[in-house]
Amino acid sequence: MTFIESWRLSPTSFKLSSTVVLIVLVCGLVNPLIAYDPVLDVDLSRRDLPPSLDFWLGTDGQGRSVASRLFKGVDAFFFPGLMAG
């Protein structure tokens, strides 16, 4: 049985969870190329903004991009877990 056949026959929950993991992995791999928002980049004039084209998930209480911080978290936590496993 090939990978494609096993993927087609697998339960929906497996497909959904593996798709989410793949999206997080791709975001973590692409993040160093497109997103740079250092922790010290605080701008109180843009704090608690709702999601927009500039800030996909909005901003936090210190004006930092939530999406950028989420992608940075992938670097810090997801990849060491993969290396340990």
Secondary structure, 3 states (H helix, E strand, C coil): CCHHHHHHHCCHHHHHHHHHHHHHHHHHHHHHHHCCCCCCCCCHHHCCCCCCCCCCCCECCCCCEHHHHHHHHHHHHHHHHHHHC
